[in-house]
Amino acid sequence: MRRTKRVKPKLKRHIEDVPFYKFNHGKNELPLDPARVFVEEQIGKIHSTKSSCFSKDYSLHQCPRGDGTAMPDLLAPVKRTFLPPEAPPRPSTSKVRCQDDASNNRIPLEHREKDTTDRMIDTYKRFRLKIFHDLALTKPALSGNEFFRRYGRATEDGRRKLPALWRKKRPKKFHFDEFAYRTPEENEEALRRIQKHLDKMIAKSIREAEKRRLEKEEQERRPQFCTSSKGKTVYQAKNKKKRLSNEQFIKKLKNSESMKLKYLQALLPVHPDEQKCRILSRYERNFQQAMSCFDEAMKQRTLNILDELDVRKIEHYPSHLIKKILPRIDKRTGYLNQAYKFILEEEKLWPNIYPEVILMDYLFDPDHGVQRDQAVYFVILLMDLQEDYRYHVKRAFLRYILRLEEVRRRLELTVEPPEFPMAPMIAPVPWKCSIQLAKNRLEEVLMINHPVLQAINMLWHKLYSSLLVVDSSKFYHTDIPMHADKITEMIHNSCRITRD
């Protein structure tokens, strides 16, 4: 029996053998940020060996940054609750006492000071919750009591009013039943007073209903024709309206159509070029208005606020997607597939290390045979990608919360001018005319849509679909096979009979 070879498990390397795994990531740092110094050294070596035409390719991209002005108290709470100062603990060398002191020095979550990112995230959550509840009040799928019973309602101060899971029933109060201690005569007298009051309330409605009933009966009894003195029935002549002239009729028709077009103006076809011109003119007007408020000082303050945000608290960096895309970049490049397998093996041994850092260790390991300039270029692309990711995620996050007037006032910011116009084409557009002409032409030219061919096809299926031209069962009357000339003669005779 053939034995299968057991694959030896890969041994975990020492941390000193993998210096890239010792990176420490601080605030607002993505996976490859600690490697910036190392990559800049490698870029300097490449610039010294290669010509100046490659200097632009081997350079790190830098997004706009602020001037370094710190803004730690952005969106700070108006009212702060401080804990009363406690008495200093007496010194002690007891291990239990020291552990108790260490646990007491920890600040609770509700009293922990929040930074700028945390406060903006709280503002973002409140804004999203408000929008969600406003939608829930209008959409029928979320307007039921089950939604609010599960998620609660948003109050004016922004807090969520969640319902209790187990509500204790309040004890019923004692209610004095006065009807139980009345005599039957007193109960009847109270009912008569109530009935008298109700009759007084509905008397007016009863009179109007009676009046309408009498008018209807009178209309039914009224004769539709009258008799003359000679005894002949003479019908009442109907008052005919005066017939309008052609000119008057056209004017009346135009007035009615103009009223309809007033409400159908948005549905009238507009050429796409005309729509683009309108959108572009509206965009230029809004852009000029926004640029008048968004000056250089406002731009610098926006960049300073972006520098205060921590991108890792706002959104998770998609390292798992970058890892999956490696073998799909270029299947002819063998070291990318090998790097993907290497990352999968190393993640089992080092689960807390980013895939980009493991890829960097693979690329700069001389045992794997990757050229140094290609490794540096690949890491530069990854660092440019995460630089764009950090800038645009923080920018989109700030732009979203600036939709609130209160946040704009507290941050002393304005909304950024739109970068490019949104130009959606609004239907109906005058494309239907050309489409109809093309359709008519195809119906004339195409054989399957041609009316003559359709008539021939219908004639065949209705009259001749069950027509038998040659009966092949006549060829097998005898066991002796027929001669070819006789078969040809039978086929000709059958065709002649069918043609006649």
ZADOBA-852176 format. One record per residue (C-alpha): residue number from 1; residue in one letter; x, y, z. Coordinates in steps of 0.2 Angstrom, whole numbers, always signed. Example, Ala and Ser with C-alpha at 12.3 -4.5 7.8 and 13.67 -1.06 7.14 Angstrom:
@nr:1; rest:a; u:+62; v:-22; w:+39
@nr:2; rest:s; u:+68; v:-5; w:+36
This chain:
@nr:1; rest:m; u:+0; v:+0; w:+0
@nr:2; rest:r; u:+7; v:+17; w:-5
@nr:3; rest:r; u:+10; v:+29; w:+9
@nr:4; rest:t; u:+6; v:+47; w:+8
@nr:5; rest:k; u:+19; v:+59; w:+13
@nr:6; rest:r; u:+15; v:+70; w:+28
@nr:7; rest:v; u:+17; v:+88; w:+25
@nr:8; rest:k; u:+28; v:+95; w:+39
@nr:9; rest:p; u:+20; v:+110; w:+47
@nr:10; rest:k; u:+29; v:+127; w:+44
@nr:11; rest:l; u:+39; v:+132; w:+59
@nr:12; rest:k; u:+36; v:+150; w:+66
@nr:13; rest:r; u:+51; v:+161; w:+64
@nr:14; rest:h; u:+58; v:+171; w:+78
@nr:15; rest:i; u:+53; v:+189; w:+79
@nr:16; rest:e; u:+71; v:+195; w:+77
@nr:17; rest:d; u:+72; v:+186; w:+60
@nr:18; rest:v; u:+57; v:+196; w:+53
@nr:19; rest:p; u:+60; v:+215; w:+58
@nr:20; rest:f; u:+45; v:+221; w:+48
@nr:21; rest:y; u:+33; v:+211; w:+60
@nr:22; rest:k; u:+39; v:+223; w:+74
@nr:23; rest:f; u:+31; v:+238; w:+67
@nr:24; rest:n; u:+20; v:+248; w:+80
@nr:25; rest:h; u:+5; v:+257; w:+72
@nr:26; rest:g; u:+1; v:+274; w:+81
@nr:27; rest:k; u:-14; v:+285; w:+79
@nr:28; rest:n; u:-21; v:+287; w:+61
@nr:29; rest:e; u:-8; v:+275; w:+54
@nr:30; rest:l; u:-12; v:+262; w:+41
@nr:31; rest:p; u:-2; v:+245; w:+39
@nr:32; rest:l; u:+13; v:+252; w:+28
@nr:33; rest:d; u:+15; v:+269; w:+37
@nr:34; rest:p; u:+29; v:+263; w:+49
@nr:35; rest:a; u:+39; v:+257; w:+34
@nr:36; rest:r; u:+40; v:+274; w:+26
@nr:37; rest:v; u:+57; v:+278; w:+32
@nr:38; rest:f; u:+63; v:+261; w:+25
@nr:39; rest:v; u:+55; v:+264; w:+8
@nr:40; rest:e; u:+62; v:+281; w:+7
@nr:41; rest:e; u:+80; v:+274; w:+9
@nr:42; rest:q; u:+76; v:+261; w:-5
@nr:43; rest:i; u:+70; v:+275; w:-16
@nr:44; rest:g; u:+86; v:+285; w:-13
@nr:45; rest:k; u:+96; v:+271; w:-18
@nr:46; rest:i; u:+86; v:+268; w:-34
@nr:47; rest:h; u:+88; v:+287; w:-38
@nr:48; rest:s; u:+107; v:+286; w:-37
@nr:49; rest:t; u:+108; v:+271; w:-49
@nr:50; rest:k; u:+94; v:+275; w:-62
@nr:51; rest:s; u:+92; v:+290; w:-73
@nr:52; rest:s; u:+81; v:+305; w:-68
@nr:53; rest:c; u:+67; v:+300; w:-80
@nr:54; rest:f; u:+62; v:+286; w:-67
@nr:55; rest:s; u:+62; v:+298; w:-52
@nr:56; rest:k; u:+43; v:+302; w:-54
@nr:57; rest:d; u:+39; v:+284; w:-54
@nr:58; rest:y; u:+49; v:+280; w:-38
@nr:59; rest:s; u:+41; v:+293; w:-27
@nr:60; rest:l; u:+28; v:+293; w:-13
@nr:61; rest:h; u:+12; v:+302; w:-16
@nr:62; rest:q; u:+7; v:+315; w:-3
@nr:63; rest:c; u:-11; v:+321; w:-1
@nr:64; rest:p; u:-15; v:+339; w:+5
@nr:65; rest:r; u:-11; v:+342; w:+23
@nr:66; rest:g; u:-14; v:+355; w:+36
@nr:67; rest:d; u:-1; v:+368; w:+43
@nr:68; rest:g; u:+0; v:+358; w:+60
@nr:69; rest:t; u:-12; v:+369; w:+70
@nr:70; rest:a; u:-19; v:+358; w:+84
@nr:71; rest:m; u:-38; v:+358; w:+87
@nr:72; rest:p; u:-41; v:+346; w:+101
@nr:73; rest:d; u:-57; v:+353; w:+108
@nr:74; rest:l; u:-68; v:+352; w:+92
@nr:75; rest:l; u:-86; v:+347; w:+96
@nr:76; rest:a; u:-82; v:+347; w:+114
@nr:77; rest:p; u:-98; v:+344; w:+126
@nr:78; rest:v; u:-105; v:+360; w:+133
@nr:79; rest:k; u:-108; v:+352; w:+150
@nr:80; rest:r; u:-95; v:+342; w:+158
@nr:81; rest:t; u:-97; v:+331; w:+174
@nr:82; rest:f; u:-82; v:+329; w:+185
@nr:83; rest:l; u:-80; v:+316; w:+198
@nr:84; rest:p; u:-77; v:+323; w:+216
@nr:85; rest:p; u:-58; v:+322; w:+221
@nr:86; rest:e; u:-55; v:+307; w:+231
@nr:87; rest:a; u:-43; v:+306; w:+246
@nr:88; rest:p; u:-25; v:+300; w:+241
@nr:89; rest:p; u:-23; v:+281; w:+246
@nr:90; rest:r; u:-10; v:+277; w:+259
@nr:91; rest:p; u:+6; v:+269; w:+253
@nr:92; rest:s; u:+6; v:+250; w:+255
@nr:93; rest:t; u:+17; v:+236; w:+248
@nr:94; rest:s; u:+3; v:+223; w:+249
@nr:95; rest:k; u:+1; v:+214; w:+232
@nr:96; rest:v; u:-18; v:+214; w:+234
@nr:97; rest:r; u:-18; v:+232; w:+239
@nr:98; rest:c; u:-8; v:+237; w:+224
@nr:99; rest:q; u:-20; v:+227; w:+212
@nr:100; rest:d; u:-35; v:+236; w:+220
@nr:101; rest:d; u:-26; v:+253; w:+217
@nr:102; rest:a; u:-22; v:+249; w:+199
@nr:103; rest:s; u:-40; v:+244; w:+196
@nr:104; rest:n; u:-47; v:+259; w:+204
@nr:105; rest:n; u:-36; v:+271; w:+194
@nr:106; rest:r; u:-45; v:+265; w:+178
@nr:107; rest:i; u:-57; v:+278; w:+171
@nr:108; rest:p; u:-74; v:+271; w:+167
@nr:109; rest:l; u:-80; v:+271; w:+149
@nr:110; rest:e; u:-94; v:+285; w:+153
@nr:111; rest:h; u:-81; v:+297; w:+161
@nr:112; rest:r; u:-67; v:+294; w:+148
@nr:113; rest:e; u:-62; v:+309; w:+138
@nr:114; rest:k; u:-66; v:+307; w:+120
@nr:115; rest:d; u:-55; v:+314; w:+106
@nr:116; rest:t; u:-61; v:+323; w:+91
@nr:117; rest:t; u:-64; v:+307; w:+80
@nr:118; rest:d; u:-75; v:+300; w:+94
@nr:119; rest:r; u:-85; v:+315; w:+96
@nr:120; rest:m; u:-88; v:+317; w:+77
@nr:121; rest:i; u:-93; v:+298; w:+76
@nr:122; rest:d; u:-106; v:+301; w:+90
@nr:123; rest:t; u:-113; v:+316; w:+79
@nr:124; rest:y; u:-113; v:+305; w:+64
@nr:125; rest:k; u:-123; v:+291; w:+73
@nr:126; rest:r; u:-135; v:+304; w:+80
@nr:127; rest:f; u:-138; v:+311; w:+63
@nr:128; rest:r; u:-140; v:+293; w:+55
@nr:129; rest:l; u:-152; v:+289; w:+69
@nr:130; rest:k; u:-162; v:+304; w:+66
@nr:131; rest:i; u:-163; v:+301; w:+47
@nr:132; rest:f; u:-168; v:+282; w:+51
@nr:133; rest:h; u:-182; v:+287; w:+62
@nr:134; rest:d; u:-188; v:+300; w:+51
@nr:135; rest:l; u:-189; v:+287; w:+37
@nr:136; rest:a; u:-197; v:+275; w:+49
@nr:137; rest:l; u:-212; v:+287; w:+52
@nr:138; rest:t; u:-215; v:+288; w:+33
@nr:139; rest:k; u:-212; v:+271; w:+25
@nr:140; rest:p; u:-225; v:+259; w:+29
@nr:141; rest:a; u:-213; v:+244; w:+31
@nr:142; rest:l; u:-206; v:+253; w:+46
@nr:143; rest:s; u:-221; v:+262; w:+53
@nr:144; rest:g; u:-227; v:+248; w:+64
@nr:145; rest:n; u:-226; v:+248; w:+83
@nr:146; rest:e; u:-214; v:+233; w:+82
@nr:147; rest:f; u:-200; v:+244; w:+75
@nr:148; rest:f; u:-201; v:+256; w:+89
@nr:149; rest:r; u:-204; v:+243; w:+102
@nr:150; rest:r; u:-187; v:+235; w:+96
@nr:151; rest:y; u:-176; v:+250; w:+93
@nr:152; rest:g; u:-185; v:+264; w:+102
@nr:153; rest:r; u:-188; v:+282; w:+97
@nr:154; rest:a; u:-176; v:+297; w:+95
@nr:155; rest:t; u:-180; v:+311; w:+107
@nr:156; rest:e; u:-176; v:+329; w:+104
@nr:157; rest:d; u:-159; v:+329; w:+114
@nr:158; rest:g; u:-153; v:+315; w:+103
@nr:159; rest:r; u:-154; v:+300; w:+116
@nr:160; rest:r; u:-163; v:+284; w:+112
@nr:161; rest:k; u:-178; v:+280; w:+122
@nr:162; rest:l; u:-177; v:+262; w:+123
@nr:163; rest:p; u:-192; v:+252; w:+130
@nr:164; rest:a; u:-190; v:+241; w:+145
@nr:165; rest:l; u:-189; v:+222; w:+141
@nr:166; rest:w; u:-200; v:+217; w:+156
@nr:167; rest:r; u:-213; v:+230; w:+161
@nr:168; rest:k; u:-221; v:+227; w:+178
@nr:169; rest:k; u:-239; v:+229; w:+178
@nr:170; rest:r; u:-245; v:+243; w:+190
@nr:171; rest:p; u:-258; v:+238; w:+203
@nr:172; rest:k; u:-275; v:+243; w:+199
@nr:173; rest:k; u:-282; v:+258; w:+209
@nr:174; rest:f; u:-299; v:+257; w:+218
@nr:175; rest:h; u:-313; v:+264; w:+207
@nr:176; rest:f; u:-329; v:+268; w:+216
@nr:177; rest:d; u:-344; v:+261; w:+206
@nr:178; rest:e; u:-358; v:+273; w:+209
@nr:179; rest:f; u:-370; v:+263; w:+198
@nr:180; rest:a; u:-369; v:+249; w:+210
@nr:181; rest:y; u:-376; v:+259; w:+224
@nr:182; rest:r; u:-390; v:+267; w:+214
@nr:183; rest:t; u:-408; v:+262; w:+214
@nr:184; rest:p; u:-416; v:+256; w:+197
@nr:185; rest:e; u:-426; v:+272; w:+197
@nr:186; rest:e; u:-411; v:+283; w:+198
@nr:187; rest:n; u:-402; v:+273; w:+184
@nr:188; rest:e; u:-417; v:+275; w:+172
@nr:189; rest:e; u:-418; v:+294; w:+176
@nr:190; rest:a; u:-399; v:+295; w:+172
@nr:191; rest:l; u:-402; v:+285; w:+155
@nr:192; rest:r; u:-416; v:+297; w:+151
@nr:193; rest:r; u:-405; v:+312; w:+153
@nr:194; rest:i; u:-391; v:+305; w:+143
@nr:195; rest:q; u:-404; v:+300; w:+129
@nr:196; rest:k; u:-411; v:+318; w:+129
@nr:197; rest:h; u:-394; v:+325; w:+127
@nr:198; rest:l; u:-389; v:+314; w:+113
@nr:199; rest:d; u:-406; v:+318; w:+104
@nr:200; rest:k; u:-402; v:+336; w:+106
@nr:201; rest:m; u:-384; v:+333; w:+98
@nr:202; rest:i; u:-391; v:+324; w:+83
@nr:203; rest:a; u:-407; v:+334; w:+80
@nr:204; rest:k; u:-399; v:+345; w:+66
@nr:205; rest:s; u:-392; v:+330; w:+56
@nr:206; rest:i; u:-409; v:+322; w:+57
@nr:207; rest:r; u:-418; v:+337; w:+50
@nr:208; rest:e; u:-405; v:+338; w:+36
@nr:209; rest:a; u:-408; v:+320; w:+32
@nr:210; rest:e; u:-427; v:+322; w:+32
@nr:211; rest:k; u:-426; v:+337; w:+20
@nr:212; rest:r; u:-415; v:+328; w:+8
@nr:213; rest:r; u:-427; v:+313; w:+8
@nr:214; rest:l; u:-442; v:+324; w:+5
@nr:215; rest:e; u:-433; v:+333; w:-10
@nr:216; rest:k; u:-429; v:+316; w:-18
@nr:217; rest:e; u:-447; v:+310; w:-16
@nr:218; rest:e; u:-453; v:+326; w:-24
@nr:219; rest:q; u:-441; v:+324; w:-38
@nr:220; rest:e; u:-448; v:+307; w:-42
@nr:221; rest:r; u:-466; v:+312; w:-42
@nr:222; rest:r; u:-463; v:+327; w:-54
@nr:223; rest:p; u:-469; v:+322; w:-71
@nr:224; rest:q; u:-456; v:+322; w:-85
@nr:225; rest:f; u:-468; v:+328; w:-98
@nr:226; rest:c; u:-484; v:+338; w:-99
@nr:227; rest:t; u:-501; v:+336; w:-109
@nr:228; rest:s; u:-507; v:+350; w:-121
@nr:229; rest:s; u:-526; v:+355; w:-122
@nr:230; rest:k; u:-528; v:+344; w:-137
@nr:231; rest:g; u:-523; v:+328; w:-127
@nr:232; rest:k; u:-507; v:+325; w:-135
@nr:233; rest:t; u:-491; v:+322; w:-125
@nr:234; rest:v; u:-479; v:+336; w:-127
@nr:235; rest:y; u:-461; v:+334; w:-121
@nr:236; rest:q; u:-452; v:+348; w:-113
@nr:237; rest:a; u:-439; v:+355; w:-125
@nr:238; rest:k; u:-421; v:+354; w:-119
@nr:239; rest:n; u:-411; v:+369; w:-118
@nr:240; rest:k; u:-398; v:+366; w:-131
@nr:241; rest:k; u:-381; v:+375; w:-129
@nr:242; rest:k; u:-376; v:+386; w:-143
@nr:243; rest:r; u:-363; v:+377; w:-154
@nr:244; rest:l; u:-346; v:+385; w:-154
@nr:245; rest:s; u:-338; v:+391; w:-170
@nr:246; rest:n; u:-322; v:+383; w:-176
@nr:247; rest:e; u:-311; v:+398; w:-170
@nr:248; rest:q; u:-320; v:+397; w:-152
@nr:249; rest:f; u:-317; v:+378; w:-151
@nr:250; rest:i; u:-299; v:+380; w:-155
@nr:251; rest:k; u:-296; v:+393; w:-142
@nr:252; rest:k; u:-305; v:+383; w:-129
@nr:253; rest:l; u:-295; v:+368; w:-134
@nr:254; rest:k; u:-279; v:+378; w:-132
@nr:255; rest:n; u:-284; v:+384; w:-115
@nr:256; rest:s; u:-287; v:+367; w:-109
@nr:257; rest:e; u:-271; v:+360; w:-116
@nr:258; rest:s; u:-261; v:+374; w:-109
@nr:259; rest:m; u:-268; v:+369; w:-91
@nr:260; rest:k; u:-263; v:+351; w:-94
@nr:261; rest:l; u:-245; v:+356; w:-101
@nr:262; rest:k; u:-243; v:+367; w:-85
@nr:263; rest:y; u:-243; v:+351; w:-75
@nr:264; rest:l; u:-234; v:+340; w:-88
@nr:265; rest:q; u:-220; v:+352; w:-91
@nr:266; rest:a; u:-207; v:+340; w:-82
@nr:267; rest:l; u:-213; v:+326; w:-93
@nr:268; rest:l; u:-210; v:+335; w:-110
@nr:269; rest:p; u:-196; v:+328; w:-120
@nr:270; rest:v; u:-180; v:+338; w:-118
@nr:271; rest:h; u:-164; v:+335; w:-129
@nr:272; rest:p; u:-149; v:+328; w:-119
@nr:273; rest:d; u:-138; v:+342; w:-125
@nr:274; rest:e; u:-151; v:+355; w:-118
@nr:275; rest:q; u:-152; v:+346; w:-102
@nr:276; rest:k; u:-133; v:+346; w:-100
@nr:277; rest:c; u:-132; v:+365; w:-104
@nr:278; rest:r; u:-145; v:+368; w:-90
@nr:279; rest:i; u:-136; v:+357; w:-77
@nr:280; rest:l; u:-119; v:+365; w:-82
@nr:281; rest:s; u:-126; v:+382; w:-79
@nr:282; rest:r; u:-134; v:+377; w:-63
@nr:283; rest:y; u:-117; v:+369; w:-57
@nr:284; rest:e; u:-107; v:+385; w:-62
@nr:285; rest:r; u:-119; v:+396; w:-52
@nr:286; rest:n; u:-118; v:+385; w:-37
@nr:287; rest:f; u:-99; v:+383; w:-38
@nr:288; rest:q; u:-96; v:+402; w:-39
@nr:289; rest:q; u:-107; v:+404; w:-24
@nr:290; rest:a; u:-98; v:+390; w:-14
@nr:291; rest:m; u:-81; v:+397; w:-19
@nr:292; rest:s; u:-85; v:+414; w:-12
@nr:293; rest:c; u:-87; v:+406; w:+5
@nr:294; rest:f; u:-74; v:+392; w:+4
@nr:295; rest:d; u:-58; v:+404; w:+4
@nr:296; rest:e; u:-40; v:+399; w:+8
@nr:297; rest:a; u:-42; v:+401; w:+26
@nr:298; rest:m; u:-57; v:+390; w:+26
@nr:299; rest:k; u:-48; v:+377; w:+16
@nr:300; rest:q; u:-33; v:+377; w:+28
@nr:301; rest:r; u:-45; v:+375; w:+43
@nr:302; rest:t; u:-53; v:+360; w:+34
@nr:303; rest:l; u:-37; v:+352; w:+31
@nr:304; rest:n; u:-32; v:+354; w:+50
@nr:305; rest:i; u:-48; v:+346; w:+55
@nr:306; rest:l; u:-45; v:+331; w:+44
@nr:307; rest:d; u:-28; v:+329; w:+52
@nr:308; rest:e; u:-36; v:+328; w:+69
@nr:309; rest:l; u:-47; v:+313; w:+63
@nr:310; rest:d; u:-41; v:+295; w:+65
@nr:311; rest:v; u:-46; v:+285; w:+50
@nr:312; rest:r; u:-45; v:+268; w:+58
@nr:313; rest:k; u:-60; v:+273; w:+70
@nr:314; rest:i; u:-70; v:+279; w:+55
@nr:315; rest:e; u:-68; v:+264; w:+43
@nr:316; rest:h; u:-58; v:+248; w:+43
@nr:317; rest:y; u:-44; v:+247; w:+30
@nr:318; rest:p; u:-49; v:+233; w:+17
@nr:319; rest:s; u:-33; v:+223; w:+19
@nr:320; rest:h; u:-42; v:+206; w:+15
@nr:321; rest:l; u:-47; v:+213; w:-2
@nr:322; rest:i; u:-29; v:+218; w:-6
@nr:323; rest:k; u:-23; v:+201; w:-1
@nr:324; rest:k; u:-36; v:+193; w:-13
@nr:325; rest:i; u:-32; v:+204; w:-28
@nr:326; rest:l; u:-13; v:+199; w:-28
@nr:327; rest:p; u:-15; v:+183; w:-39
@nr:328; rest:r; u:-27; v:+192; w:-51
@nr:329; rest:i; u:-15; v:+206; w:-55
@nr:330; rest:d; u:-5; v:+197; w:-68
@nr:331; rest:k; u:-6; v:+178; w:-69
@nr:332; rest:r; u:+11; v:+178; w:-79
@nr:333; rest:t; u:+20; v:+185; w:-64
@nr:334; rest:g; u:+24; v:+170; w:-53
@nr:335; rest:y; u:+30; v:+179; w:-37
@nr:336; rest:l; u:+13; v:+187; w:-34
@nr:337; rest:n; u:+5; v:+169; w:-34
@nr:338; rest:q; u:+19; v:+163; w:-22
@nr:339; rest:a; u:+17; v:+179; w:-11
@nr:340; rest:y; u:-2; v:+175; w:-10
@nr:341; rest:k; u:+2; v:+158; w:-3
@nr:342; rest:f; u:+15; v:+164; w:+8
@nr:343; rest:i; u:+3; v:+177; w:+16
@nr:344; rest:l; u:-10; v:+163; w:+19
@nr:345; rest:e; u:+3; v:+152; w:+28
@nr:346; rest:e; u:+10; v:+166; w:+38
@nr:347; rest:e; u:-7; v:+172; w:+44
@nr:348; rest:k; u:-9; v:+155; w:+53
@nr:349; rest:l; u:+7; v:+158; w:+63
@nr:350; rest:w; u:+5; v:+177; w:+65
@nr:351; rest:p; u:-14; v:+181; w:+65
@nr:352; rest:n; u:-11; v:+199; w:+71
@nr:353; rest:i; u:+0; v:+205; w:+57
@nr:354; rest:y; u:-7; v:+214; w:+42
@nr:355; rest:p; u:-6; v:+206; w:+25
@nr:356; rest:e; u:+3; v:+221; w:+18
@nr:357; rest:v; u:+17; v:+219; w:+30
@nr:358; rest:i; u:+19; v:+200; w:+27
@nr:359; rest:l; u:+19; v:+204; w:+8
@nr:360; rest:m; u:+33; v:+217; w:+11
@nr:361; rest:d; u:+43; v:+204; w:+21
@nr:362; rest:y; u:+41; v:+192; w:+6
@nr:363; rest:l; u:+46; v:+205; w:-7
@nr:364; rest:f; u:+62; v:+210; w:+2
@nr:365; rest:d; u:+68; v:+193; w:+6
@nr:366; rest:p; u:+83; v:+189; w:-5
@nr:367; rest:d; u:+78; v:+170; w:-5
@nr:368; rest:h; u:+63; v:+173; w:-15
@nr:369; rest:g; u:+72; v:+181; w:-30
@nr:370; rest:v; u:+61; v:+196; w:-32
@nr:371; rest:q; u:+71; v:+211; w:-40
@nr:372; rest:r; u:+73; v:+225; w:-28
@nr:373; rest:d; u:+66; v:+239; w:-40
@nr:374; rest:q; u:+50; v:+229; w:-43
@nr:375; rest:a; u:+48; v:+226; w:-24
@nr:376; rest:v; u:+50; v:+244; w:-20
@nr:377; rest:y; u:+38; v:+250; w:-34
@nr:378; rest:f; u:+25; v:+238; w:-28
@nr:379; rest:v; u:+26; v:+244; w:-10
@nr:380; rest:i; u:+25; v:+262; w:-17
@nr:381; rest:l; u:+9; v:+258; w:-26
@nr:382; rest:l; u:+2; v:+251; w:-10
@nr:383; rest:m; u:+7; v:+266; w:+0
@nr:384; rest:d; u:+0; v:+278; w:-12
@nr:385; rest:l; u:-17; v:+268; w:-12
@nr:386; rest:q; u:-18; v:+269; w:+7
@nr:387; rest:e; u:-13; v:+287; w:+7
@nr:388; rest:d; u:-28; v:+291; w:-5
@nr:389; rest:y; u:-39; v:+280; w:+5
@nr:390; rest:r; u:-35; v:+289; w:+21
@nr:391; rest:y; u:-38; v:+306; w:+14
@nr:392; rest:h; u:-54; v:+302; w:+4
@nr:393; rest:v; u:-62; v:+292; w:+19
@nr:394; rest:k; u:-59; v:+307; w:+31
@nr:395; rest:r; u:-65; v:+319; w:+18
@nr:396; rest:a; u:-81; v:+310; w:+14
@nr:397; rest:f; u:-85; v:+308; w:+33
@nr:398; rest:l; u:-82; v:+326; w:+36
@nr:399; rest:r; u:-93; v:+331; w:+21
@nr:400; rest:y; u:-107; v:+320; w:+27
@nr:401; rest:i; u:-108; v:+327; w:+45
@nr:402; rest:l; u:-107; v:+345; w:+38
@nr:403; rest:r; u:-124; v:+343; w:+31
@nr:404; rest:l; u:-130; v:+348; w:+49
@nr:405; rest:e; u:-132; v:+366; w:+51
@nr:406; rest:e; u:-127; v:+364; w:+70
@nr:407; rest:v; u:-111; v:+355; w:+66
@nr:408; rest:r; u:-106; v:+368; w:+53
@nr:409; rest:r; u:-109; v:+382; w:+66
@nr:410; rest:r; u:-99; v:+373; w:+79
@nr:411; rest:l; u:-84; v:+368; w:+68
@nr:412; rest:e; u:-85; v:+385; w:+59
@nr:413; rest:l; u:-84; v:+377; w:+42
@nr:414; rest:t; u:-94; v:+377; w:+26
@nr:415; rest:v; u:-98; v:+364; w:+14
@nr:416; rest:e; u:-84; v:+361; w:+0
@nr:417; rest:p; u:-88; v:+366; w:-17
@nr:418; rest:p; u:-94; v:+352; w:-29
@nr:419; rest:e; u:-80; v:+345; w:-39
@nr:420; rest:f; u:-89; v:+340; w:-54
@nr:421; rest:p; u:-108; v:+342; w:-60
@nr:422; rest:m; u:-120; v:+328; w:-58
@nr:423; rest:a; u:-128; v:+326; w:-75
@nr:424; rest:p; u:-142; v:+313; w:-74
@nr:425; rest:m; u:-153; v:+313; w:-90
@nr:426; rest:i; u:-171; v:+315; w:-86
@nr:427; rest:a; u:-184; v:+305; w:-96
@nr:428; rest:p; u:-193; v:+306; w:-108
@nr:429; rest:v; u:-180; v:+312; w:-120
@nr:430; rest:p; u:-183; v:+314; w:-139
@nr:431; rest:w; u:-175; v:+298; w:-144
@nr:432; rest:k; u:-191; v:+289; w:-147
@nr:433; rest:c; u:-193; v:+296; w:-164
@nr:434; rest:s; u:-177; v:+290; w:-171
@nr:435; rest:i; u:-180; v:+273; w:-163
@nr:436; rest:q; u:-197; v:+272; w:-171
@nr:437; rest:l; u:-190; v:+276; w:-188
@nr:438; rest:a; u:-177; v:+262; w:-186
@nr:439; rest:k; u:-190; v:+250; w:-180
@nr:440; rest:n; u:-201; v:+254; w:-195
@nr:441; rest:r; u:-186; v:+252; w:-207
@nr:442; rest:l; u:-182; v:+235; w:-199
@nr:443; rest:e; u:-200; v:+229; w:-201
@nr:444; rest:e; u:-199; v:+233; w:-219
@nr:445; rest:v; u:-181; v:+225; w:-222
@nr:446; rest:l; u:-180; v:+211; w:-211
@nr:447; rest:m; u:-187; v:+195; w:-218
@nr:448; rest:i; u:-194; v:+189; w:-201
@nr:449; rest:n; u:-204; v:+205; w:-199
@nr:450; rest:h; u:-209; v:+207; w:-217
@nr:451; rest:p; u:-228; v:+206; w:-220
@nr:452; rest:v; u:-227; v:+196; w:-236
@nr:453; rest:l; u:-216; v:+183; w:-227
@nr:454; rest:q; u:-227; v:+183; w:-212
@nr:455; rest:a; u:-242; v:+179; w:-223
@nr:456; rest:i; u:-233; v:+165; w:-232
@nr:457; rest:n; u:-228; v:+158; w:-215
@nr:458; rest:m; u:-245; v:+159; w:-209
@nr:459; rest:l; u:-252; v:+151; w:-225
@nr:460; rest:w; u:-240; v:+136; w:-223
@nr:461; rest:h; u:-244; v:+133; w:-205
@nr:462; rest:k; u:-263; v:+134; w:-208
@nr:463; rest:l; u:-265; v:+125; w:-224
@nr:464; rest:y; u:-250; v:+114; w:-228
@nr:465; rest:s; u:-242; v:+110; w:-211
@nr:466; rest:s; u:-251; v:+93; w:-211
@nr:467; rest:l; u:-248; v:+89; w:-230
@nr:468; rest:l; u:-240; v:+73; w:-235
@nr:469; rest:v; u:-230; v:+73; w:-251
@nr:470; rest:v; u:-222; v:+56; w:-251
@nr:471; rest:d; u:-229; v:+41; w:-241
@nr:472; rest:s; u:-214; v:+31; w:-237
@nr:473; rest:s; u:-224; v:+16; w:-230
@nr:474; rest:k; u:-227; v:+11; w:-248
@nr:475; rest:f; u:-209; v:+7; w:-250
@nr:476; rest:y; u:-210; v:-8; w:-238
@nr:477; rest:h; u:-225; v:-17; w:-245
@nr:478; rest:t; u:-214; v:-32; w:-250
@nr:479; rest:d; u:-199; v:-40; w:-242
@nr:480; rest:i; u:-190; v:-38; w:-258
@nr:481; rest:p; u:-181; v:-21; w:-259
@nr:482; rest:m; u:-188; v:-10; w:-273
@nr:483; rest:h; u:-177; v:-5; w:-288
@nr:484; rest:a; u:-170; v:+13; w:-288
@nr:485; rest:d; u:-179; v:+18; w:-304
@nr:486; rest:k; u:-196; v:+12; w:-297
@nr:487; rest:i; u:-193; v:+23; w:-281
@nr:488; rest:t; u:-189; v:+38; w:-292
@nr:489; rest:e; u:-205; v:+35; w:-302
@nr:490; rest:m; u:-215; v:+34; w:-286
@nr:491; rest:i; u:-208; v:+50; w:-279
@nr:492; rest:h; u:-211; v:+60; w:-295
@nr:493; rest:n; u:-229; v:+53; w:-296
@nr:494; rest:s; u:-232; v:+59; w:-278
@nr:495; rest:c; u:-225; v:+76; w:-281
@nr:496; rest:r; u:-236; v:+78; w:-297
@nr:497; rest:i; u:-252; v:+73; w:-287
@nr:498; rest:t; u:-247; v:+85; w:-273
@nr:499; rest:r; u:-244; v:+100; w:-286
@nr:500; rest:d; u:-261; v:+97; w:-295
